[in-house]
Amino acid sequence: MKRLSGMTGEVFNVTAQRLVRYGCSESQAYALSRLIRLDHETPDATVEAAVIGALVAAKEAVDGVPEVEYISGQRRDTLRLDATRREGR
């Protein structure tokens, strides 16, 4: 399995460790750490921007189109239901 993922049993660098703390799997962190540099104190927002930037760059390298649609947000309907339940309605 190590051969398939590119991992060779080496100790993770600081960037890979930070990516794992952010929520990446070990193989994702290993791959991304070869493209970006972070330190232990990098805020989550900066980590997120670096990961998105690396993925967009990889997509552009594959098909030459840097356009990516990123959809994010909170489900407002579930937030309203939770608020209603807390108020006892």
The first five atom37 places (N, CA, C, CB, O) and aatype in JSON, in Angstrom:
{
  "aatype": [12, 11, 1, 10, 15, 7, 12, 16, 7, 6, 19, 13, 2, 19, 16, 0, 5, 1, 10, 19, 1, 18, 7, 4, 15, 6, 15, 5, 0, 18, 0, 10, 15, 1, 10, 9, 1, 10, 3, 8, 6, 16, 14, 3, 0, 16, 19, 6, 0, 0, 19, 9, 7, 0, 10, 19, 0, 0, 11, 6, 0, 19, 3, 7, 19, 14, 6, 19, 6, 18, 9, 15, 7, 5, 1, 1, 3, 16, 10, 1, 10, 3, 0, 16, 1, 1, 6, 7, 1],
  "atom_mask": [
    [1, 1, 1, 1, 1],
    [1, 1, 1, 1, 1],
    [1, 1, 1, 1, 1],
    [1, 1, 1, 1, 1],
    [1, 1, 1, 1, 1],
    [1, 1, 1, 0, 1],
    [1, 1, 1, 1, 1],
    [1, 1, 1, 1, 1],
    [1, 1, 1, 0, 1],
    [1, 1, 1, 1, 1],
    [1, 1, 1, 1, 1],
    [1, 1, 1, 1, 1],
    [1, 1, 1, 1, 1],
    [1, 1, 1, 1, 1],
    [1, 1, 1, 1, 1],
    [1, 1, 1, 1, 1],
    [1, 1, 1, 1, 1],
    [1, 1, 1, 1, 1],
    [1, 1, 1, 1, 1],
    [1, 1, 1, 1, 1],
    [1, 1, 1, 1, 1],
    [1, 1, 1, 1, 1],
    [1, 1, 1, 0, 1],
    [1, 1, 1, 1, 1],
    [1, 1, 1, 1, 1],
    [1, 1, 1, 1, 1],
    [1, 1, 1, 1, 1],
    [1, 1, 1, 1, 1],
    [1, 1, 1, 1, 1],
    [1, 1, 1, 1, 1],
    [1, 1, 1, 1, 1],
    [1, 1, 1, 1, 1],
    [1, 1, 1, 1, 1],
    [1, 1, 1, 1, 1],
    [1, 1, 1, 1, 1],
    [1, 1, 1, 1, 1],
    [1, 1, 1, 1, 1],
    [1, 1, 1, 1, 1],
    [1, 1, 1, 1, 1],
    [1, 1, 1, 1, 1],
    [1, 1, 1, 1, 1],
    [1, 1, 1, 1, 1],
    [1, 1, 1, 1, 1],
    [1, 1, 1, 1, 1],
    [1, 1, 1, 1, 1],
    [1, 1, 1, 1, 1],
    [1, 1, 1, 1, 1],
    [1, 1, 1, 1, 1],
    [1, 1, 1, 1, 1],
    [1, 1, 1, 1, 1],
    [1, 1, 1, 1, 1],
    [1, 1, 1, 1, 1],
    [1, 1, 1, 0, 1],
    [1, 1, 1, 1, 1],
    [1, 1, 1, 1, 1],
    [1, 1, 1, 1, 1],
    [1, 1, 1, 1, 1],
    [1, 1, 1, 1, 1],
    [1, 1, 1, 1, 1],
    [1, 1, 1, 1, 1],
    [1, 1, 1, 1, 1],
    [1, 1, 1, 1, 1],
    [1, 1, 1, 1, 1],
    [1, 1, 1, 0, 1],
    [1, 1, 1, 1, 1],
    [1, 1, 1, 1, 1],
    [1, 1, 1, 1, 1],
    [1, 1, 1, 1, 1],
    [1, 1, 1, 1, 1],
    [1, 1, 1, 1, 1],
    [1, 1, 1, 1, 1],
    [1, 1, 1, 1, 1],
    [1, 1, 1, 0, 1],
    [1, 1, 1, 1, 1],
    [1, 1, 1, 1, 1],
    [1, 1, 1, 1, 1],
    [1, 1, 1, 1, 1],
    [1, 1, 1, 1, 1],
    [1, 1, 1, 1, 1],
    [1, 1, 1, 1, 1],
    [1, 1, 1, 1, 1],
    [1, 1, 1, 1, 1],
    [1, 1, 1, 1, 1],
    [1, 1, 1, 1, 1],
    [1, 1, 1, 1, 1],
    [1, 1, 1, 1, 1],
    [1, 1, 1, 1, 1],
    [1, 1, 1, 0, 1],
    [1, 1, 1, 1, 1]
  ],
  "atom_positions": [
    [[0.81, -1.18, 0.0], [0.0, 0.0, 0.0], [0.86, 1.25, 0.0], [-0.93, 0.0, 1.19], [0.51, 2.25, -0.64]],
    [[1.97, 1.21, 0.71], [2.85, 2.38, 0.74], [3.34, 2.72, -0.67], [4.04, 2.13, 1.67], [3.45, 3.89, -1.02]],
    [[3.62, 1.7, -1.46], [4.11, 1.94, -2.8], [3.05, 2.62, -3.66], [4.55, 0.63, -3.45], [3.37, 3.48, -4.48]],
    [[1.79, 2.25, -3.48], [0.71, 2.84, -4.27], [0.47, 4.3, -3.92], [-0.56, 2.06, -4.09], [0.18, 5.11, -4.8]],
    [[0.59, 4.64, -2.64], [0.29, 6.0, -2.23], [1.48, 6.93, -2.38], [-0.19, 6.01, -0.8], [1.32, 8.14, -2.27]],
    [[2.66, 6.4, -2.63], [3.85, 7.23, -2.73], [4.55, 7.42, -1.4], [0.0, 0.0, 0.0], [5.63, 8.0, -1.34]],
    [[3.94, 6.93, -0.34], [4.54, 7.08, 0.99], [5.61, 6.01, 1.17], [3.46, 6.98, 2.1], [5.46, 4.88, 0.73]],
    [[6.68, 6.39, 1.82], [7.81, 5.47, 1.95], [8.18, 5.2, 3.39], [9.0, 6.01, 1.22], [9.28, 4.7, 3.65]],
    [[7.31, 5.5, 4.34], [7.61, 5.28, 5.73], [8.44, 6.39, 6.35], [0.0, 0.0, 0.0], [8.94, 6.24, 7.47]],
    [[8.6, 7.5, 5.65], [9.39, 8.6, 6.18], [8.55, 9.43, 7.16], [9.91, 9.49, 5.05], [7.33, 9.37, 7.14]],
    [[9.22, 10.19, 8.0], [8.55, 11.07, 8.95], [7.95, 12.23, 8.19], [9.53, 11.56, 10.05], [8.59, 12.81, 7.31]],
    [[6.71, 12.57, 8.53], [6.05, 13.69, 7.87], [6.75, 15.01, 8.17], [4.59, 13.77, 8.28], [7.21, 15.23, 9.29]],
    [[6.81, 15.87, 7.16], [7.34, 17.22, 7.39], [6.28, 18.06, 8.08], [7.79, 17.88, 6.05], [5.15, 17.61, 8.27]],
    [[6.64, 19.27, 8.45], [5.74, 20.15, 9.19], [4.45, 20.41, 8.41], [6.43, 21.49, 9.5], [3.37, 20.43, 8.99]],
    [[4.56, 20.59, 7.1], [3.38, 20.86, 6.27], [2.42, 19.68, 6.31], [3.8, 21.16, 4.81], [1.21, 19.87, 6.49]],
    [[2.93, 18.48, 6.13], [2.07, 17.29, 6.15], [1.41, 17.11, 7.51], [2.88, 16.03, 5.79], [0.24, 16.74, 7.59]],
    [[2.15, 17.37, 8.58], [1.57, 17.27, 9.92], [0.43, 18.27, 10.09], [2.66, 17.52, 10.99], [-0.61, 17.93, 10.66]],
    [[0.61, 19.49, 9.59], [-0.42, 20.52, 9.7], [-1.65, 20.14, 8.88], [0.12, 21.89, 9.24], [-2.78, 20.37, 9.31]],
    [[-1.43, 19.55, 7.71], [-2.54, 19.13, 6.86], [-3.34, 18.0, 7.51], [-2.03, 18.68, 5.5], [-4.57, 17.97, 7.38]],
    [[-2.68, 17.09, 8.21], [-3.38, 16.03, 8.93], [-4.22, 16.64, 10.05], [-2.38, 14.98, 9.49], [-5.36, 16.23, 10.26]],
    [[-3.65, 17.6, 10.78], [-4.41, 18.28, 11.83], [-5.61, 19.03, 11.25], [-3.51, 19.25, 12.6], [-6.64, 19.15, 11.91]],
    [[-5.46, 19.52, 10.04], [-6.56, 20.23, 9.37], [-7.68, 19.26, 8.99], [-6.03, 20.95, 8.1], [-8.85, 19.67, 8.95]],
    [[-7.36, 18.0, 8.73], [-8.39, 17.02, 8.4], [-8.1, 16.16, 7.19], [0.0, 0.0, 0.0], [-8.93, 15.33, 6.82]],
    [[-6.95, 16.34, 6.57], [-6.59, 15.52, 5.41], [-6.19, 14.12, 5.88], [-5.44, 16.19, 4.59], [-5.71, 13.95, 7.0]],
    [[-6.37, 13.14, 5.02], [-5.84, 11.81, 5.32], [-4.33, 11.86, 5.18], [-6.47, 10.72, 4.37], [-3.79, 12.83, 4.64]],
    [[-3.64, 10.85, 5.64], [-2.18, 10.84, 5.55], [-1.7, 10.88, 4.11], [-1.61, 9.63, 6.25], [-0.73, 11.57, 3.8]],
    [[-2.37, 10.12, 3.23], [-1.93, 10.12, 1.82], [-2.21, 11.46, 1.15], [-2.62, 8.99, 1.05], [-1.41, 11.92, 0.33]],
    [[-3.34, 12.09, 1.48], [-3.64, 13.42, 0.95], [-2.62, 14.43, 1.45], [-5.07, 13.86, 1.33], [-2.12, 15.26, 0.68]],
    [[-2.31, 14.37, 2.74], [-1.35, 15.3, 3.34], [0.03, 15.13, 2.71], [-1.26, 15.08, 4.85], [0.72, 16.11, 2.43]],
    [[0.42, 13.89, 2.48], [1.73, 13.63, 1.87], [1.79, 14.24, 0.46], [2.0, 12.1, 1.8], [2.76, 14.9, 0.11]],
    [[0.74, 14.0, -0.33], [0.73, 14.52, -1.71], [0.71, 16.04, -1.72], [-0.49, 13.97, -2.47], [1.46, 16.67, -2.48]],
    [[-0.13, 16.65, -0.89], [-0.23, 18.11, -0.87], [1.02, 18.77, -0.31], [-1.43, 18.54, -0.06], [1.37, 19.88, -0.72]],
    [[1.69, 18.1, 0.62], [2.89, 18.69, 1.22], [4.04, 18.82, 0.22], [3.34, 17.86, 2.42], [5.02, 19.52, 0.47]],
    [[3.92, 18.14, -0.89], [4.93, 18.26, -1.95], [4.68, 19.49, -2.8], [4.93, 17.0, -2.82], [5.54, 19.89, -3.59]],
    [[3.48, 20.11, -2.65], [3.1, 21.26, -3.46], [3.04, 22.58, -2.7], [1.79, 21.01, -4.1], [3.23, 23.64, -3.28]],
    [[2.76, 22.51, -1.4], [2.6, 23.73, -0.6], [3.48, 23.67, 0.64], [1.12, 23.94, -0.2], [3.95, 22.6, 1.02]],
    [[3.69, 24.81, 1.27], [4.47, 24.89, 2.51], [3.66, 25.61, 3.58], [5.83, 25.63, 2.27], [3.13, 26.7, 3.34]],
    [[3.55, 24.99, 4.75], [2.84, 25.55, 5.89], [3.71, 25.36, 7.12], [1.44, 24.87, 6.08], [4.68, 24.6, 7.11]],
    [[3.36, 26.07, 8.2], [4.04, 25.81, 9.46], [3.01, 25.39, 10.5], [4.83, 27.07, 9.93], [1.81, 25.38, 10.22]],
    [[3.46, 25.05, 11.71], [2.56, 24.55, 12.75], [1.48, 25.56, 13.13], [3.34, 24.17, 13.98], [0.39, 25.16, 13.52]],
    [[1.78, 26.83, 13.02], [0.86, 27.88, 13.48], [-0.03, 28.45, 12.38], [1.64, 28.99, 14.11], [-0.75, 29.42, 12.62]],
    [[0.01, 27.89, 11.19], [-0.79, 28.4, 10.08], [-2.28, 28.29, 10.42], [-0.47, 27.63, 8.77], [-2.76, 27.21, 10.75]],
    [[-3.02, 29.4, 10.33], [-4.47, 29.36, 10.63], [-5.22, 28.48, 9.63], [-5.05, 30.79, 10.6], [-4.8, 28.3, 8.49]],
    [[-6.35, 27.92, 10.08], [-7.15, 27.04, 9.22], [-7.56, 27.72, 7.91], [-8.38, 26.58, 9.96], [-7.57, 27.07, 6.87]],
    [[-7.9, 28.99, 7.96], [-8.31, 29.7, 6.74], [-7.19, 29.73, 5.71], [-8.75, 31.13, 7.07], [-7.44, 29.6, 4.51]],
    [[-5.96, 29.89, 6.17], [-4.81, 29.9, 5.26], [-4.55, 28.5, 4.72], [-3.55, 30.43, 5.98], [-4.2, 28.34, 3.55]],
    [[-4.71, 27.49, 5.56], [-4.55, 26.1, 5.11], [-5.58, 25.79, 4.03], [-4.69, 25.1, 6.3], [-5.25, 25.2, 3.0]],
    [[-6.82, 26.18, 4.28], [-7.88, 25.95, 3.31], [-7.58, 26.62, 1.97], [-9.22, 26.45, 3.85], [-7.74, 26.01, 0.92]],
    [[-7.13, 27.86, 2.02], [-6.79, 28.59, 0.78], [-5.64, 27.91, 0.05], [-6.43, 30.05, 1.1], [-5.65, 27.83, -1.17]],
    [[-4.65, 27.43, 0.79], [-3.5, 26.76, 0.17], [-3.92, 25.44, -0.49], [-2.4, 26.49, 1.22], [-3.47, 25.12, -1.59]],
    [[-4.79, 24.68, 0.19], [-5.26, 23.41, -0.37], [-6.08, 23.66, -1.64], [-6.11, 22.63, 0.67], [-5.87, 22.99, -2.65]],
    [[-7.0, 24.62, -1.58], [-7.81, 24.94, -2.76], [-6.91, 25.41, -3.9], [-8.87, 26.02, -2.43], [-7.1, 25.0, -5.05]],
    [[-5.93, 26.26, -3.6], [-4.99, 26.73, -4.63], [-4.22, 25.59, -5.27], [0.0, 0.0, 0.0], [-4.02, 25.58, -6.48]],
    [[-3.78, 24.63, -4.45], [-3.03, 23.48, -4.99], [-3.92, 22.62, -5.88], [-2.45, 22.62, -3.84], [-3.48, 22.14, -6.93]],
    [[-5.17, 22.43, -5.47], [-6.09, 21.63, -6.29], [-6.43, 22.32, -7.6], [-7.37, 21.33, -5.51], [-6.53, 21.66, -8.64]],
    [[-6.62, 23.63, -7.57], [-6.89, 24.38, -8.8], [-5.68, 24.32, -9.72], [-7.25, 25.85, -8.47], [-5.83, 24.14, -10.93]],
    [[-4.48, 24.46, -9.16], [-3.26, 24.37, -9.98], [-3.13, 22.98, -10.62], [-2.01, 24.68, -9.12], [-2.72, 22.87, -11.77]],
    [[-3.48, 21.94, -9.86], [-3.41, 20.58, -10.41], [-4.42, 20.4, -11.53], [-3.65, 19.53, -9.3], [-4.12, 19.79, -12.56]],
    [[-5.63, 20.93, -11.34], [-6.64, 20.84, -12.4], [-6.19, 21.58, -13.64], [-7.98, 21.4, -11.91], [-6.36, 21.1, -14.76]],
    [[-5.62, 22.75, -13.44], [-5.15, 23.53, -14.58], [-4.02, 22.8, -15.32], [-4.67, 24.92, -14.12], [-3.95, 22.84, -16.54]],
    [[-3.16, 22.14, -14.58], [-2.06, 21.38, -15.2], [-2.59, 20.21, -16.03], [-1.09, 20.87, -14.14], [-1.99, 19.84, -17.04]],
    [[-3.7, 19.63, -15.59], [-4.26, 18.47, -16.29], [-5.03, 18.88, -17.55], [-5.18, 17.69, -15.36], [-4.81, 18.32, -18.62]],
    [[-5.93, 19.87, -17.41], [-6.76, 20.19, -18.58], [-6.65, 21.63, -19.06], [-8.18, 19.9, -18.26], [-7.37, 22.03, -19.98]],
    [[-5.77, 22.42, -18.47], [-5.52, 23.77, -18.94], [-6.59, 24.8, -18.61], [0.0, 0.0, 0.0], [-6.5, 25.95, -19.02]],
    [[-7.61, 24.38, -17.86], [-8.69, 25.29, -17.49], [-8.64, 25.53, -15.99], [-10.07, 24.72, -17.92], [-8.86, 24.61, -15.2]],
    [[-8.36, 26.77, -15.59], [-8.25, 27.04, -14.15], [-9.58, 27.31, -13.47], [-7.34, 28.2, -13.93], [-9.61, 27.66, -12.29]],
    [[-10.68, 27.16, -14.19], [-11.98, 27.47, -13.62], [-12.5, 26.29, -12.8], [-12.99, 27.83, -14.73], [-12.62, 25.17, -13.29]],
    [[-12.79, 26.58, -11.54], [-13.33, 25.57, -10.64], [-14.51, 26.2, -9.92], [-12.25, 25.05, -9.64], [-14.43, 27.33, -9.43]],
    [[-15.6, 25.48, -9.86], [-16.75, 25.98, -9.11], [-16.67, 25.41, -7.71], [-18.11, 25.61, -9.79], [-16.73, 24.2, -7.52]],
    [[-16.54, 26.29, -6.72], [-16.45, 25.89, -5.32], [-17.73, 26.3, -4.63], [-15.2, 26.53, -4.63], [-18.08, 27.48, -4.58]],
    [[-18.43, 25.33, -4.09], [-19.69, 25.6, -3.43], [-19.52, 25.26, -1.95], [-20.86, 24.79, -4.07], [-19.12, 24.16, -1.59]],
    [[-19.83, 26.24, -1.13], [-19.68, 26.05, 0.31], [-20.79, 26.8, 1.02], [-18.29, 26.51, 0.8], [-21.36, 27.75, 0.47]],
    [[-21.08, 26.4, 2.22], [-22.06, 27.14, 2.99], [-22.72, 26.26, 4.03], [0.0, 0.0, 0.0], [-22.42, 25.08, 4.17]],
    [[-23.62, 26.86, 4.74], [-24.37, 26.15, 5.76], [-25.79, 25.93, 5.26], [-24.37, 26.93, 7.09], [-26.34, 26.75, 4.52]],
    [[-26.37, 24.82, 5.67], [-27.77, 24.58, 5.34], [-28.62, 25.41, 6.27], [-28.13, 23.07, 5.45], [-28.7, 25.13, 7.46]],
    [[-29.24, 26.42, 5.72], [-30.04, 27.33, 6.54], [-31.29, 26.65, 7.07], [-30.41, 28.56, 5.74], [-31.75, 26.98, 8.17]],
    [[-31.87, 25.7, 6.31], [-33.1, 25.05, 6.77], [-32.86, 24.26, 8.05], [-33.66, 24.13, 5.67], [-33.72, 24.25, 8.93]],
    [[-31.73, 23.6, 8.18], [-31.47, 22.84, 9.4], [-31.16, 23.77, 10.56], [-30.3, 21.87, 9.19], [-31.47, 23.44, 11.71]],
    [[-30.57, 24.93, 10.3], [-30.32, 25.89, 11.36], [-31.64, 26.43, 11.91], [-29.44, 27.04, 10.85], [-31.78, 26.62, 13.12]],
    [[-32.6, 26.68, 11.03], [-33.91, 27.16, 11.48], [-34.63, 26.1, 12.31], [-34.78, 27.56, 10.27], [-35.25, 26.43, 13.32]],
    [[-34.55, 24.84, 11.9], [-35.18, 23.76, 12.65], [-34.57, 23.64, 14.05], [-35.05, 22.42, 11.9], [-35.3, 23.49, 15.03]],
    [[-33.25, 23.72, 14.14], [-32.58, 23.64, 15.43], [-33.01, 24.79, 16.34], [-31.06, 23.66, 15.25], [-33.24, 24.58, 17.53]],
    [[-33.12, 26.0, 15.8], [-33.52, 27.17, 16.58], [-34.96, 27.01, 17.06], [-33.38, 28.46, 15.75], [-35.28, 27.37, 18.2]],
    [[-35.81, 26.47, 16.22], [-37.21, 26.26, 16.59], [-37.32, 25.25, 17.73], [-38.02, 25.78, 15.39], [-38.1, 25.44, 18.66]],
    [[-36.53, 24.19, 17.66], [-36.56, 23.16, 18.7], [-36.07, 23.73, 20.04], [-35.71, 21.94, 18.29], [-36.62, 23.41, 21.09]],
    [[-35.04, 24.56, 19.99], [-34.51, 25.14, 21.22], [-35.52, 26.09, 21.86], [-33.2, 25.87, 20.94], [-35.57, 26.2, 23.09]],
    [[-36.32, 26.78, 21.05], [-37.3, 27.72, 21.57], [-38.57, 27.01, 22.06], [-37.65, 28.76, 20.49], [-39.43, 27.63, 22.68]],
    [[-38.68, 25.73, 21.77], [-39.84, 24.96, 22.22], [-41.06, 25.1, 21.35], [0.0, 0.0, 0.0], [-42.17, 24.84, 21.8]],
    [[-40.87, 25.51, 20.14], [-42.01, 25.67, 19.21], [-42.44, 24.35, 18.65], [-41.66, 26.61, 18.07], [-43.38, 24.29, 17.86]]
  ]
}
